[in-house]
Amino acid sequence: MKKILLAGVFVGLLGLVSANAQTASVTFNCNMAVKICEQSFVPGTDSVQIRGTFDGWGSGVKLESNLPGDSVWTTTMDLNVGDTVKFKFYTTHGTGTWESDPNRQIIVPDGGLTFTDYFDRDSVCNPVGTANILFQVDMTPLETVGIYDPAAIDTVQISASFNGWSTTSDETRLSQDPLTPDLWTKNVSFVNEPLGADEAFKYFVNPSDPNTIWTDGYERPLSQGGGNRNVTFNGNNLTLDPVYYDDVFPQLVIPNGTHLQVTFSVDMTTAINPDSQAVPFVPGTDTLFWISEQPTFQVTQGWTTNGRIRQWEMIRQGSTNIYQGTFTLTDPSFNAFEYRYAYISGQDGSVIYEAGGFQDFAYRVRYVEQTVPNQFTNPFTFPEDSWTNATVKVHENPPLGLNVRQENFAAKDFRLLQNYPNPFNPTTNIKFSIPERSKVTLKVFNVLGQVVETLVNGEFNTGSYEVPFNAIGLSSGIYFYQITAGKFTETKKMMLLK
C-alpha cells in the first residue's frame, strides 16, 4: 500500500513539473520581398507557413503579414526554454514550395527571441519576365546531302536547358514553315523566367527509320566547336535569326562525284612524353585514329554515329613522331571537319582520347580551301596538328564569304546594321544590305586600326545578308567593323566581353 501511495506522489510531481515548464515567446519573421519580386509568391493568394519539430513537421503554423504591402510575414509561439527547434518556412505557391536544405535551427533562450530571415535565405532579387522566343533552323544542307527527309517524317526538335534536354516530347518538336519548307520553327513561351538567364540549346534530329545509322541526333554547331548554342532571355519577345543545322551552309555542300581527297597530319611528341601524358603513346605498338565528332558528317560517310573509334587510321611517317592520313570522302557530304585524335593501346586495348567535353571548342574545326560555292581545292592538305590535352582546340572560320546567309527580302539601300548580340562572347552576327550587285568587303579592326579578320571579300547580288563573326582567339575589348560596297563605306563599334 505504501508503494502505491509513493507512486501516486511521483506521478503528481511529474505533472507539476510539466505544468510549470518554463516557456518563452519566439517570433518568426519571414521576408518574402525577393519571392514577390521574382513573382514566385503572390500576396493575398499564397500563404506562408512554418513547419518543424514543434509540431512533428505537421501542417505547420500560418504566418500573417503585418500591413498591406508589407513583405514580412510573422507569427509568435510559446516554446519551451532550452528546446532545440528545427524548422523551415513553406509557401503554398503553385503546388507548394519548401525552403531548401539544411533545416533552420534555434535553441529557445530564457526571455525568448525574434528570428528574421528571407525565404530560402535568398536576399537578392533576380527580376523575371514572361515572353516568347521563336527558334528557327534551316535543314537545306542536310536535305541536299540526303540524310534528312521530311517526306519520310524525319523530325527536328529543340533540346535545351529550359526543357530538361528532352528529345522525344511533342512539345519540343519544330514545325515546318508552310512558305519556306526547309525552315523549321518553334515558338517557346517562358513564364517568370529570370532576366539575363542563359538559355542553352541544340537542335536534334529524330530520324523516322529506327534502323538508321544516325543514332546520335544532336547537332555539334561548328560555330561553337561542338558546344551549345545560347540565347539570353531579356523579357522581350525575340525572333532568332535562322541558323543552318550544325552551321553547315549550302555553299559548303560537296556534290556527288567530287571525290574530295584530304590529308591530315599530327605531331604526337606531346602524347609520347610521360611527363605530359598519363598513358603515353607508344609508336609502333599503339594505333592512332582521326575521330569525327560530328554525327552528321559521320552519317554522310556511312559510319554509325555511336562507333567513333575505327574511322580513319593515321600512319607514322618514317621514324618521326608525325602521323599522316590521306582520305577520299564519300559524297555527297560537306566541307566541315570537326574532330580530335585518339589511340588504341597495343598493350591492353584501352582507348585514349584528346580532351573533349561539352564546352565550346572541345574539338578542332577545319575547312578545305574554296573560293566559290561547292568547289574545292582538291586534293587538300590541312595544317599540321599537335596532340593536345587542352580543352579548347584549333578553330577556323568557314572559307571567306561562304558563311554568308542571304535573307529572304529585297534591299532598298546600302546599310550596315549593329551586330547582335552586343556585347558578345565569343560569337556575334553582322547584317548588311546592298541595293545593287557590288564588290563587298567586311573587315574587323582593333582599336589600333589593325585588321584582325576579313569576313567578306567578293561580289554579291542585290539583297540582305548576315555573316557570323567568331572572336574565340581575341582579347576582351572594343573592336570596329567596316563595310565597303561600291562607293558606300560605314563603320560600327562592337564590344567583346569574355
Residue pairs with C-beta under 8 A, 6 or more apart in sequence:
21 80
22 80
22 81
22 110
23 78
23 79
23 80
23 81
24 78
24 79
24 80
24 81
24 108
24 109
24 110
24 111
24 112
24 113
25 76
25 77
25 78
25 112
26 76
26 77
26 78
26 79
26 85
26 106
26 108
26 112
26 113
26 114
26 115
27 74
27 75
27 76
27 112
27 113
27 114
27 115
28 50
28 63
28 74
28 75
28 76
28 77
28 87
28 115
29 72
29 73
29 74
29 114
29 115
29 116
29 117
30 48
30 50
30 63
30 72
30 73
30 74
30 89
30 117
30 118
30 119
31 71
31 72
31 116
31 117
31 118
31 119
31 123
32 41
32 43
32 48
32 71
32 72
32 73
32 91
32 118
32 119
33 71
33 118
33 125
34 118
34 119
34 122
34 123
34 124
34 125
35 41
35 91
35 93
35 119
35 120
35 122
36 42
36 43
36 71
37 125
37 127
38 125
38 126
38 127
38 128
38 192
38 194
39 128
39 192
40 93
40 97
40 128
40 192
41 48
41 91
41 93
41 119
42 93
43 65
46 91
46 92
46 93
47 62
47 63
47 91
47 92
48 62
48 63
48 73
48 89
48 90
48 91
48 119
49 59
49 60
49 61
49 62
49 63
49 89
49 90
49 91
49 92
50 60
50 61
50 63
50 75
50 87
50 88
50 89
50 90
51 57
51 58
51 59
51 60
51 61
51 87
51 88
51 90
52 60
52 85
52 86
52 87
52 88
52 103
52 104
53 84
53 85
53 86
53 87
54 77
54 79
54 83
54 85
54 87
55 61
60 90
61 75
61 77
62 75
63 73
63 74
63 75
63 89
64 73
64 74
64 75
65 71
65 72
65 73
65 74
66 72
66 74
72 116
79 85
79 108
80 108
81 108
81 109
81 110
82 107
82 108
83 107
83 108
84 105
84 106
84 107
85 105
85 106
85 107
85 108
86 103
86 104
86 105
87 103
87 104
87 105
87 106
88 98
88 99
88 103
88 104
89 99
89 104
89 119
89 120
90 96
90 97
90 98
90 99
91 97
91 119
99 119
99 120
99 121
100 120
104 115
104 117
106 113
106 115
126 194
126 195
126 196
127 194
127 195
127 235
128 192
128 193
128 194
128 195
128 235
129 190
129 192
129 193
129 195
129 233
129 234
129 235
129 236
130 189
130 190
130 191
130 192
130 193
130 235
131 189
131 190
131 193
131 233
131 234
131 235
131 236
131 237
131 238
132 187
132 188
132 189
132 190
132 237
132 238
133 187
133 188
133 190
133 199
133 231
133 233
133 237
133 238
133 239
133 240
134 185
134 186
134 187
134 188
134 237
134 238
134 239
134 240
135 158
135 174
135 185
135 186
135 187
135 188
135 201
135 240
136 183
136 184
136 185
136 239
136 240
136 241
136 242
136 243
137 156
137 174
137 183
137 184
137 185
137 203
137 242
137 243
137 244
137 245
138 182
138 183
138 184
138 242
138 243
138 244
138 245
139 148
139 150
139 156
139 182
139 183
139 184
139 244
139 245
140 182
140 244
140 250
141 244
141 245
141 246
141 248
141 249
141 250
141 252
141 253
141 334
142 148
142 205
142 245
142 246
142 248
142 296
143 149
143 150
143 182
144 250
144 253
144 332
145 253
145 254
145 300
145 332
145 333
145 334
146 332
147 214
147 296
147 299
147 300
148 154
148 156
148 205
148 245
149 208
150 176
150 181
152 208
152 209
153 208
154 205
154 206
154 207
154 208
155 173
155 174
155 205
155 206
155 208
156 173
156 174
156 184
156 203
156 204
156 205
156 206
156 245
157 166
157 167
157 168
157 169
157 172
157 173
157 174
157 203
157 204
157 205
157 206
157 217
158 172
158 174
158 186
158 188
158 201
158 202
158 203
158 204
159 165
159 166
159 167
159 172
159 201
159 202
159 203
159 204
159 218
160 172
160 199
160 200
160 201
160 202
161 198
161 199
161 200
161 201
162 188
162 190
162 193
162 199
162 201
163 169
163 171
163 172
166 172
167 204
167 206
167 217
168 206
172 186
172 204
173 186
174 184
174 185
174 186
174 203
175 184
175 185
175 186
176 183
176 184
177 183
177 184
177 185
180 408
183 242
190 199
190 233
193 233
193 235
194 233
195 233
195 234
195 235
196 232
196 233
196 234
197 232
197 233
198 230
198 231
198 232
199 230
199 231
199 232
199 233
200 228
200 229
200 230
201 228
201 229
201 230
201 231
202 218
202 219
202 221
202 228
202 229
203 219
203 245
204 217
204 218
204 219
205 214
205 217
205 219
205 245
206 217
207 214
207 217
212 299
213 298
213 299
213 302
213 303
213 304
213 305
214 295
214 299
214 305
215 304
215 305
215 306
216 295
216 305
216 306
217 295
218 295
219 245
219 246
219 295
219 296
220 226
220 246
220 293
220 294
220 295
220 296
220 338
220 363
221 227
221 228
221 229
221 243
221 246
221 247
222 246
222 247
222 248
222 294
222 336
222 338
222 365
222 398
223 247
223 427
223 468
223 470
224 360
224 361
224 427
225 338
225 360
225 361
225 362
225 363
225 364
225 365
225 392
225 393
225 395
225 472
226 293
226 294
226 338
226 360
226 361
226 362
226 363
227 358
227 359
227 360
227 361
227 362
228 358
228 360
229 243
231 238
231 240
232 421
241 405
241 429
241 466
242 405
244 250
244 405
245 296
246 294
246 296
246 336
247 336
247 403
247 468
248 296
248 334
248 336
249 398
249 402
249 403
249 404
249 405
250 373
251 370
251 373
251 374
251 402
251 403
252 334
252 335
252 336
252 367
252 374
252 398
252 399
252 402
253 332
253 333
253 334
253 335
253 374
254 260
254 329
254 331
254 332
254 333
254 334
254 335
254 374
254 376
255 331
255 332
255 374
256 331
256 332
257 331
258 329
258 331
258 376
258 378
259 328
259 329
259 331
259 378
260 328
260 329
260 331
260 333
260 335
260 368
260 376
260 378
260 379
260 380
261 326
261 327
261 328
261 329
261 378
261 379
261 380
262 326
262 327
262 329
262 337
262 368
262 379
262 380
262 381
262 382
263 324
263 325
263 326
263 327
263 379
263 380
263 381
263 382
264 290
264 312
264 314
264 324
264 325
264 327
264 382
264 385
265 314
265 317
265 322
265 323
265 324
265 325
265 381
265 382
265 384
265 385
266 288
266 314
266 322
266 323
266 324
266 341
266 384
266 385
266 386
266 387
267 321
267 322
267 384
267 385
267 386
267 387
268 281
268 283
268 288
268 321
268 322
268 323
268 387
269 321
269 386
269 387
270 276
270 277
270 386
270 387
270 388
270 389
271 277
271 280
271 281
271 343
271 352
271 387
272 280
272 281
272 282
272 283
272 321
273 280
274 280
276 389
277 352
277 387
277 389
279 345
279 350
279 352
281 288
281 343
281 352
281 387
282 345
282 346
282 347
283 316
283 321
284 316
285 345
285 346
285 347
286 343
286 344
286 345
286 346
287 313
287 343
287 344
287 346
288 313
288 314
288 323
288 341
288 342
288 343
289 309
289 310
289 311
289 312
289 313
289 314
289 341
289 342
289 343
289 344
290 311
290 312
290 313
290 314
290 325
290 327
290 339
290 341
291 308
291 309
291 311
291 339
291 340
291 341
291 342
291 353
292 298
292 301
292 303
292 308
292 311
292 337
292 338
292 339
293 308
293 338
293 339
293 340
293 356
293 362
293 363
294 336
294 337
294 338
294 339
295 305
296 334
297 333
297 334
297 336
297 337
297 338
298 304
298 305
298 308
298 311
299 305
300 329
300 330
300 331
300 332
300 333
300 334
301 311
301 329
301 330
301 333
302 330
303 311
308 342
309 342
309 344
309 351
312 325
312 327
313 325
314 323
314 324
314 325
314 341
315 323
315 324
315 325
316 322
316 323
317 323
317 324
322 384
326 379
335 367
335 368
335 370
335 376
335 399
336 365
336 367
336 398
337 364
337 365
337 366
337 367
337 368
337 382
338 363
338 364
338 365
339 363
339 364
339 366
340 353
340 354
340 355
340 356
340 362
340 363
340 364
340 393
341 353
341 354
341 385
341 387
342 351
342 352
342 353
342 354
343 351
343 352
344 350
344 351
345 351
345 352
354 387
354 388
354 389
354 393
355 362
355 388
355 389
355 390
355 391
356 362
356 363
357 391
359 391
359 392
360 392
360 426
360 472
361 392
361 393
361 395
361 472
362 391
362 392
362 393
363 393
364 385
364 393
364 394
364 395
365 393
365 394
365 395
365 396
366 382
366 383
366 394
366 396
367 396
367 398
367 399
368 376
368 377
368 378
368 380
368 399
369 376
369 377
369 380
369 399
370 376
370 377
370 399
370 402
371 399
371 400
373 402
385 394
392 472
395 470
395 472
395 473
397 403
397 453
397 455
397 468
397 470
400 454
400 455
400 456
400 457
400 458
401 455
401 456
401 457
401 458
403 467
403 468
404 456
404 460
404 465
404 466
404 467
405 465
405 466
405 467
406 463
406 464
406 465
407 431
407 433
407 463
407 464
407 465
407 466
409 464
410 462
410 463
410 464
411 433
411 434
411 435
411 462
411 463
411 464
412 433
412 435
413 433
413 435
414 433
414 434
414 435
414 485
414 486
414 488
414 490
415 432
415 433
415 490
416 430
416 431
416 432
416 481
416 483
416 490
416 491
416 492
417 430
417 431
417 432
418 492
418 494
419 428
419 429
419 430
419 469
419 481
419 492
419 494
420 428
420 429
420 431
421 428
422 428
422 494
422 495
423 494
423 495
423 496
423 497
424 471
424 494
424 495
424 496
424 497
425 471
425 496
425 497
425 498
426 470
426 471
426 472
426 474
426 496
426 498
427 468
427 469
427 470
427 471
428 468
428 469
428 471
428 494
429 466
429 467
429 468
429 469
430 442
430 455
430 466
430 467
430 468
430 469
430 481
431 464
431 465
431 466
431 467
432 440
432 442
432 464
432 465
432 467
432 483
432 485
433 463
433 464
433 465
434 440
434 460
434 462
434 463
434 465
434 485
434 486
434 488
435 462
436 462
436 486
437 459
437 460
437 461
437 462
438 459
438 460
438 485
438 486
438 488
439 458
439 459
439 485
439 486
440 456
440 457
440 458
440 459
440 460
440 483
440 484
440 485
441 454
441 456
441 457
441 483
441 484
441 485
442 454
442 455
442 456
442 457
442 467
442 481
442 482
442 483
443 451
443 453
443 454
443 455
443 481
443 482
444 451
444 452
444 453
444 454
444 455
444 469
444 479
444 480
444 481
445 451
445 452
445 479
445 480
445 481
445 482
446 452
446 477
446 479
446 480
447 477
447 478
447 479
447 480
452 474
452 479
453 469
455 467
455 469
455 481
456 467
456 483
460 485
469 481
471 479
471 496
474 496
475 496
475 498
476 496
476 497
476 498
477 495
477 496
478 493
478 494
478 495
479 493
479 494
479 495
479 496
480 491
480 492
480 493
480 494
481 491
481 492
481 494
482 489
482 490
482 491
482 492
483 489
483 490
483 491
